[in-house]
Amino acid sequence: MEMLHLRYFVAVAEELNFSQAARKLHMAASPLSQRIKDLEHELGHRLFDRSTHHVTLTAAGSALLPIARDVLDQVNAIPWRLQEAVKPQRSTVFVGMPAGVHPALRERVKRLEERCHDRFELKRWPGTTPDLVAAVHEGKLALSLVRMPVTDPALEFVPVQVERLGAVVPAERFTGRETVDIAELSDLSYIPSASESIPAYSDDMDRKLSNAGIKKRLKVGGTEYSGISELVANGSSFSITMLDPASPMHLFLVDGATILPFADFRPQLETALVWRRDRAEDGDLAELVAGVREIFAEPLST
């Protein structure tokens, strides 16, 4: 049995779709299916029940999944475990930073850097939430600020901030207004501003808006936050962003667009600090995580 067989098995078990798993693995579905059959033959157990429209795990497949994940996690941990074994006394580690981090939260990260200075040199690394989560899981980052929800069972987290969100709306249409009702936006197109950088949050927000009667969508892939603000200023669309004026996201606001709190809708963005569970439990990050728990004991609310 080769390690690749376990990677192929876990990918199919997570997707329960051979075509989607193949795309995730950057390979064709046919050889992937054959590799799974080879693994089943070697183990002497059928791992998946396949039909034209559905793929489900068998009892053997369900039993193998946590074992395979554990083996892969241990293999993925080899580089950082080896690095930790030969590193100097003071380690350089990276903490992931998504876009739009509030200044108050940055200040707490700075306090963590100062608290752990004798043992760790913390350097910051930018990225989207999915990329940062993956980098923490793989051991490339020690910690990361991420936008919730995050469901990776290998990771542990502490909530660090809850930010209230408001509507980015055409300024001329809402002149003199202090709030906006969600129903007043039903004729505008909603522009999701973070569908790629925070996919789980974006999907949840899309469902909530749809349930509230917002049906129109305008997706503009690759557009910067200021570009979204430009489209809102045109008068036919709206978006959602952090409400607190201290948020760096307000720097992207252009003339013709304004941010208003909702009167009858309370969207919020939750941020957490995550790390690998096995690196904190008597691992190389135990001291750093202790500092995290002290400095981030009370989540910020803005």
Secondary structure, 3 states (H helix, E strand, C coil): CCHHHHHHHHHHHHHCCHHHHHHHHCCCHHHHHHHHHHHHHHHCCCCEEECCCCEEECHHHHHHHHHHHHHHHHHHCHHHHHHHHHCCCCEEEEEEECCCCCHHHHHHHHHHHHHCCCCEEEEEEECCHHHHHHHHHCCCCCEEEEECCCCCCCEEEEEEEEEEEEEEEECCCCCCCCCECHHHHCCCEECCCCCCCCHHHHHHHHHHHHHCCCCCECCCCCCCHHHHHHHHHCCCEEEEEECCCCCHHHHHCCCCEEEECECCCCCEEEEEEEEEHHHHCCCCCHHHHHHHHHHCCCCEEC
